[in-house]
Structures are given as structure tokens and as C-alpha cells.
Amino acid sequence: MTAQTNHSGQPFVAAALGLFDGVHLGHRSVIAAAASLGVCHAVTFSAETMPQKQEKSLRYIYDTRQKQKLLEESGADSVTALDFSSYSMLDGLTFCQKILCERLHTNAVVCGEDYRFGYRAACDTEDLRRFGELLGFQTIIVPKLCDKSEQPISSSRIRVLLEEGEMITANRLLGTDYTVYSEVIRGNALGRTMGFPTANQALKPFQCVPKRGVYASVAEIDGMEIPAITNIGLRPTVTETEKRPLAETHLLGWNGELSGKMLTVRLSRFLRAERKFSGFDELAAQIRTDIAMRRTFE
């Protein structure tokens, strides 16, 4: 579809609305529909400010920075990530007036059929249509996307798959491999001492953590894709005091310093569950086995 202009000759602005947790295939269909109309502004909430959704505990798939990156890669020209605590008290009409009209000068809004908004999520898509007629914007509802088994693609379903280590199915619904994207932090260099240096990345509070264990993965560095193995967990053989899960990635056949740099690591499949070993010799032997298994997927 050719991008439109509005009545004043300015670019047609379409707002894509949603929490967009995971930026899965259903979310991407909403972004694509908005982008086909003109300038696409994705309007969402900052993941870190949303420990709850509709009064239920929320374990977000991606933090705000990763979500924004994926939304832009999916076709959004810009992303507005609102602080939930600052805007959750607005009723639906006020939200539309202040954000969609006054802030973004929206000509059309695009959302999924189960989109809810306003104070205590009291408004639905029919309310959005009604507010659009009142305020002068179009409302376009994108049908829920289903997979080949006719099951709806949803963030809640993907969270369960990640927590069960069902990476192949989760990745298919996401539309790309689940990604850890964050700064590499300094560790205790034990992996390097054992001959398996790792790039360590912390997972955040309230984040959905994939099943603890070892994964076949790929690290992206300077445009290169490097095969790797990644351990998600609490390192029970190394310490009994770790409280927040880490992603520890060993890059196969690559040496370099990554501490302090942003690193993208994509998990492709689950290899084995995390467990405590009797000592470092047994752990090192298992890592060699993990690497050998990883190489069978190259």
C-alpha cells in the first residue's frame, strides 16, 4: 500500500498500539499494517515499569531497549515507551487525546483485536473506534494471528514455552530466535581459568527467564555470527549465593574482550538442564560434551 498524506499534506501518521512483549509474529503483523499506511509510531509501555498487567504478575520477555530494537527492525519508524506508573491512571479518552492526538498527531491507530487500554484496562477496541470517531482518527483492528495448529500466537504462550525450554516452538512464534541483548559484565574469570571463557550477561528482575540449562546459541559480533553455547542459570557448581540468573556464553573458536560491550546472543535450542557437579573437573568434562553436541548443529 502506498503511504498516504493527511488533509494538510503532511505524512500520514499511524500509531501501532500494544504492549508488544516479545515482538512476536502477531505484533509484527500490527506493525506491518501501520507501516503500510505511512509513518509508523509504535506506542507501548516500558517493560520495567510494568510488573503487573491487569492486576496479574507480568514476567516480561524483553526489556525496553530490546523491545524498541525489535520494533524498529520490524518496521516502526519510532517507538514511544511510556512509563506505566505515569499514564496508567488516565481514562481511555484522555489517553487518546494526550498521547495519540496531541503528542503524536495520529491519523490512524492500528492494534490487535484483544487490545485494552485506559485506567484498569477498562477500554477495548470498540471504545477505541468510538474515541477515534470523536477525535478524528481511523481505527484498524488486526485479527489475532494463529500458528499452523490454529492456536493463537500470544506472549503468555511464548513465556510458558521459554520457561519449559521449548525453544524451537518459541522461536517460531517469535519470528526470530529468542535473544539476550545486554552489556557484558565482568565475572570471576573461572570459565577462562578452565579453558572456556564466557561472556556474562545479567537477566533483569521481573524478566521471564528461559529454562535453566545449556543452549545452542549464536553470538553476533561486528556483523559476524559465531556459534556458541549459553548457560542460563545460577551456577550451582560455582556458587550457592547467586540470586539472579545469568546468561554465560562461550563463543566457539573466538577469543577477544567483550566486557562492557553490548552483545547479542540468540538461543536456538535447549541442550540440557542445569545441574550441580561434584567439582570443576566434572563440570569441564560436561562443557566439552556440550560443545561437541553444539557442533553437530553447525
URBEL-V946383 format. One record per pair of residues at least 4 apart in sequence whose C-alpha atoms are under 6 Angstrom apart, sorted by sequence separation. I is the first residue (numbers start at 1). J is the second residue. If there is no record, write none. Layout:
BEGIN
I/J + I/J
END
This chain:
BEGIN
5/9 + 6/10 + 23/27 + 28/32 + 52/56 + 62/66 + 72/76 + 84/88 + 90/94 + 94/98 + 95/99 + 96/100 + 97/101 + 98/102 + 99/103 + 100/104 + 101/105 + 117/121 + 118/122 + 123/127 + 131/135 + 132/136 + 146/150 + 147/151 + 162/166 + 167/171 + 192/196 + 220/224 + 236/240 + 280/284 + 5/10 + 35/40 + 52/57 + 53/58 + 62/67 + 71/76 + 90/95 + 101/106 + 116/121 + 118/123 + 132/137 + 146/151 + 161/166 + 171/176 + 191/196 + 192/197 + 220/225 + 5/11 + 6/12 + 34/40 + 52/58 + 100/106 + 117/123 + 132/138 + 146/152 + 171/177 + 191/197 + 219/225 + 277/283 + 5/12 + 20/27 + 51/58 + 116/123 + 145/152 + 146/153 + 171/178 + 219/226 + 4/12 + 116/124 + 145/153 + 218/226 + 234/242 + 161/170 + 218/227 + 129/139 + 218/228 + 217/228 + 234/245 + 158/170 + 217/229 + 233/245 + 216/229 + 233/246 + 215/229 + 232/246 + 16/31 + 184/199 + 185/200 + 215/230 + 232/247 + 47/63 + 184/200 + 185/201 + 214/230 + 231/247 + 47/64 + 184/201 + 214/231 + 231/248 + 16/34 + 46/64 + 213/231 + 230/248 + 213/232 + 230/249 + 14/34 + 212/232 + 229/249 + 212/233 + 229/250 + 228/250 + 228/251 + 228/252 + 13/38 + 14/39 + 15/40 + 19/44 + 227/252 + 12/38 + 13/39 + 14/40 + 15/41 + 16/42 + 17/43 + 18/44 + 92/118 + 15/42 + 16/43 + 91/118 + 90/118 + 91/119 + 113/141 + 90/119 + 108/137 + 112/141 + 89/119 + 107/137 + 108/138 + 109/139 + 110/140 + 111/141 + 112/142 + 113/143 + 88/119 + 108/139 + 110/141 + 111/142 + 3/37 + 4/38 + 49/83 + 1/36 + 3/38 + 41/76 + 46/81 + 49/84 + 40/76 + 41/77 + 45/81 + 46/82 + 40/77 + 41/78 + 42/79 + 43/80 + 44/81 + 45/82 + 46/83 + 41/79 + 45/83 + 22/61 + 45/84 + 237/276 + 21/61 + 22/62 + 236/276 + 237/277 + 203/245 + 203/246 + 202/246 + 220/264 + 201/246 + 219/264 + 165/211 + 201/247 + 219/265 + 163/210 + 164/211 + 200/247 + 218/265 + 162/210 + 163/211 + 200/248 + 218/266 + 199/248 + 217/266 + 198/248 + 199/249 + 217/267 + 198/249 + 217/268 + 198/250 + 216/268 + 197/250 + 216/269 + 215/269 + 215/270 + 215/271 + 214/271 + 214/272 + 213/272 + 213/273 + 213/274 + 212/274 + 185/259 + 184/259 + 34/110 + 184/260 + 183/260 + 184/261 + 183/261 + 216/294 + 183/262 + 182/262 + 30/111 + 182/263 + 181/263 + 181/264 + 180/264 + 180/265 + 179/265 + 179/266 + 178/266 + 177/266 + 178/267 + 177/268 + 14/106 + 13/106 + 14/107 + 16/109 + 13/107 + 14/108 + 15/109 + 16/110 + 17/111 + 14/109 + 16/111 + 167/269 + 165/270 + 26/145 + 61/207 + 59/206 + 60/207 + 61/208 + 59/207 + 60/208 + 25/174 + 59/208 + 24/174 + 25/175 + 24/175
END
